[in-house]
Amino acid sequence: MVEVLKVSSKSNPNSVAGALAGVLRQAGAVEVQVVGAGALNQAVKAIAIARGFVAPSNIDLVCIPTFADIEIDGQSRTAIRLAVEDRSHRPATADGPGAAVPGSAAPGASVPVAAPVLS
């Protein structure tokens, strides 16, 4: 079973990044669970920092977001789970996990981004 790290809006991104890197090196994958925008912000910062921690070990960290229904203090809430794993250890099948996304570029390639629509 993949270890789940719960991140709050008060979590220190550097501390979470260290925990992420440690679990990733040990188990090869980790999930980060957040509820709320502030917690998601801290988690994404931590994942960005962790990429730098594990890059010298040739680990290409990627993040796959999903929704999860959880219960907190008897109330149903929607959480976001961020599956964090090493891209190089994902199976590369034609249509399965790790498959190239149509229109995607190689790592490090420049990809044009459409300007946001402001109303």
For each residue, the residues with C-beta under 8 A, 3 or more apart:
1:
2: 27 29 30 31 83
3: 23 27 30 31
4: 30 31 32 33 81
5: 16 19 20 23 30 31 32 33
6: 32 33 34
7: 11 16 32 33 34 39 42 43 46
8: 11 34 38 39 42
9: 36 37 38 39 41 42
10: 42
11: 7 8 15 16 39 42 43 46
12: 15 16 42
13: 16 17 42 45 46 49
14: 17 18 46 49
15: 11 12 18 19
16: 5 7 11 12 13 19 20 32 42 43 46 50
17: 13 14 20 21 46 47 49 50 53
18: 14 15 21 22 50 53
19: 5 15 16 22 23
20: 5 16 17 23 24 30 32 46 47 50 53 84
21: 17 18 24 25 50 53 54
22: 18 19 25 26
23: 3 5 19 20 26 27 30
24: 20 21 27 28 29 30 50 54 59 61 84 85 86
25: 21 22 54 57 59
26: 22 23
27: 2 3 23 24 30
28: 24 85 86 89
29: 2 24 83 84 85 86
30: 2 3 4 5 20 23 24 27 84 85
31: 2 3 4 5 81 82 83 84
32: 4 5 6 7 16 20 43 46 47 81 82 84
33: 4 5 6 7 68 70 79 80 81 82
34: 6 7 8 39 40 42 43 79 80 82
35: 39 70 72 77 78 79 80
36: 9 39 40
37: 9 40 41
38: 8 9 41 42
39: 7 8 9 11 34 35 36 42 43
40: 34 36 37 43 44 80
41: 9 37 38 44 45
42: 7 8 9 10 11 12 13 16 34 38 39 45 46
43: 7 11 16 32 34 39 40 46 47 82
44: 40 41 47 48 63 82
45: 13 41 42 48 49
46: 7 11 13 14 16 17 20 32 42 43 49 50
47: 17 20 32 43 44 50 51 61 63 82 84
48: 44 45 51 52
49: 13 14 17 45 46 52 53
50: 16 17 18 20 21 24 46 47 53 54 61 84
51: 47 48 54 55 61
52: 48 49 55
53: 17 18 20 21 49 50
54: 21 24 25 50 51 57 59 61 86
55: 51 52 58 59 60 61
56:
57: 25 54
58: 55 88
59: 24 25 54 55 86 88
60: 55 86 87 88 107
61: 24 47 50 51 54 55 84 85 86 87
62: 84 85 86 87 90
63: 44 47 82 83 84
64: 82 83 84 85
65: 80 81 82 83
66: 80 81 83
67: 78 79 80 81
68: 33 78 79 80 81
69: 76 77 78 79
70: 33 35 76 77 78 79
71: 74 75 76 77
72: 35 75 77
73:
74: 71
75: 71 72
76: 69 70 71
77: 35 69 70 71 72
78: 35 67 68 69 70
79: 33 34 35 67 68 69 70
80: 33 34 35 40 65 66 67 68
81: 4 31 32 33 65 66 67 68
82: 31 32 33 34 43 44 47 63 64 65
83: 2 29 31 63 64 65 66
84: 20 24 29 30 31 32 47 50 61 62 63 64
85: 24 28 29 30 61 62 64 89 90
86: 24 28 29 54 59 60 61 62 89 90
87: 60 61 62 90 98 107
88: 58 59 60
89: 28 85 86
90: 62 85 86 87 97 98
91: 96 97 98
92: 98 99
93: 96 97 98 99
94: 99
95: 99
96: 91 93 99
97: 90 91 93
98: 87 90 91 92 93
99: 92 93 94 95 96
100: 104
101: 104
102:
103:
104: 100 101 111
105: 109 110 111
106: 109
107: 60 87
108:
109: 105 106
110: 105
111: 104 105
112:
113:
114:
115:
116:
117:
118:
119:
